[in-house]
Amino acid sequence: MLISAIVASLLLCLAILMHGMNQASWRRSSNDPEQQDYQRSFHAQRFQRRTAVCYILAGIAAAIMIGHFIPHSIYYLIFWGCVSLLVLWMMVLAMVDIMATRNLLLIERDRHIARRRALEQQYGMRREKKETPPEEAAKEEKQD
């Protein structure tokens, strides 16, 4: 019982720490005026997912603490079945968060590649202008 209380306390501390970091991240991202709409949407959804994970983690910690006081009967199975569903839901939210972050990174990569190509094209055009001789020099070469 002591070990489960320690584990539950650590999970609760982790949930509180995660929630604080999530709040700070949300404040930073919401105060950025240069964010585009898809980035704002991503950060809002990420905040909701991670807040839900923090609450679920705190609920699991509470369930571990009170789980010893439930008598071994059908209620015990139902209780731990619900706790298992919470753990499963937390894992699903984590997977969704991973996929959403991956999609955002792919979008950012594509935008970066497009900007790079545009810059390379501009650089190529400027370079061609510098390498081509002026019209007068071209006329003198034709006369010789």
C-alpha positions in Angstrom: 0.0 0.0 0.0 2.9 2.3 0.7 4.4 1.7 -2.8 1.1 2.4 -4.5 0.7 5.7 -2.5 4.2 6.7 -3.5 3.5 5.9 -7.2 0.2 7.8 -7.0 1.9 10.8 -5.4 4.5 10.8 -8.2 1.8 10.6 -10.9 -0.1 13.4 -9.3 3.1 15.5 -9.1 3.8 14.7 -12.8 0.3 15.7 -13.7 0.6 19.1 -11.9 4.0 19.7 -13.5 2.7 18.8 -17.0 -0.3 21.1 -16.5 1.9 24.0 -15.5 4.2 23.5 -18.5 1.2 23.2 -20.8 -0.2 26.4 -19.5 3.1 28.2 -20.0 3.3 26.9 -23.6 -0.2 28.0 -24.3 0.5 31.5 -23.0 3.6 31.8 -25.2 1.9 30.5 -28.3 -1.3 32.6 -27.8 0.8 35.8 -27.4 2.6 35.4 -30.7 1.1 37.8 -33.2 2.9 36.3 -36.2 1.2 33.0 -35.9 -0.9 31.8 -38.8 -4.4 30.4 -38.4 -3.4 26.8 -38.9 -0.8 27.2 -36.2 -3.3 28.8 -33.8 -5.6 25.9 -34.4 -2.9 23.4 -33.8 -1.8 25.0 -30.5 -5.4 25.3 -29.3 -6.1 21.6 -30.0 -2.8 20.6 -28.5 -3.6 22.5 -25.3 -6.9 20.8 -25.0 -5.4 17.3 -25.6 -2.6 17.9 -23.1 -4.9 19.4 -20.5 -7.1 16.3 -20.8 -4.1 14.0 -20.4 -3.1 16.0 -17.2 -6.6 15.5 -15.7 -6.7 11.8 -16.7 -3.3 11.3 -15.1 -4.5 13.0 -11.9 -7.6 10.8 -12.0 -5.5 7.7 -12.4 -3.3 8.8 -9.4 -6.5 9.3 -7.3 -7.8 5.9 -8.5 -4.6 4.2 -7.4 -4.8 5.8 -4.0 -8.4 4.7 -3.4 -8.3 1.4 -5.2 -7.2 -0.4 -2.1 -10.3 0.5 -0.2 -12.7 -1.2 -2.8 -13.8 -4.7 -1.7 -12.9 -7.5 -4.1 -16.2 -8.0 -5.9 -17.7 -7.0 -9.2 -17.2 -3.4 -8.2 -13.5 -4.0 -8.0 -13.4 -5.3 -11.6 -15.6 -2.4 -12.8 -13.4 0.2 -11.0 -10.1 -1.1 -12.4 -11.7 -1.6 -15.8 -12.6 2.1 -15.8 -9.1 2.9 -14.8 -7.8 0.8 -17.6 -10.0 2.6 -20.0 -8.6 5.9 -18.7 -5.1 4.7 -19.4 -6.1 3.6 -22.9 -7.8 7.0 -23.6 -4.6 8.8 -22.4 -2.6 6.7 -24.8 -4.9 7.5 -27.7 -4.6 11.2 -26.9 -0.8 10.9 -26.9 -0.9 9.1 -30.3 -3.2 11.8 -31.7 -0.8 14.5 -30.4 2.1 12.7 -32.0 0.3 12.6 -35.4 -0.8 16.2 -35.2 2.7 17.4 -34.4 4.0 15.3 -37.3 1.5 16.9 -39.6 2.4 20.4 -38.5 6.1 19.6 -39.0 5.4 18.3 -42.5 3.4 21.5 -43.4 6.2 23.7 -42.0 8.8 21.6 -44.0 6.8 22.1 -47.2 6.4 25.8 -46.7 10.2 26.0 -46.0 11.0 24.1 -49.2 8.7 26.4 -51.2 10.3 29.5 -49.8 13.8 28.1 -50.5 12.9 27.3 -54.1 11.5 30.8 -54.5 14.7 32.3 -53.1 16.9 30.0 -55.3 14.9 31.1 -58.3 15.4 34.8 -57.5 19.1 34.2 -56.9 19.4 32.4 -60.2 17.7 35.3 -62.0 20.0 37.9 -60.4 23.0 35.7 -61.2 22.0 35.4 -64.9 21.6 39.2 -65.1 25.1 39.7 -63.7 26.7 37.1 -65.9 25.2 38.4 -69.2 27.3 41.1 -70.7 25.7 44.5 -71.3 24.3 45.1 -74.8 27.2 47.4 -75.8 29.8 44.7 -75.1 27.8 42.3 -77.1 27.6 44.7 -80.1 31.4 45.2 -80.0 32.0 41.4 -80.0 29.8 41.1 -83.1 31.7 43.8 -85.0 35.1 42.1 -84.4 
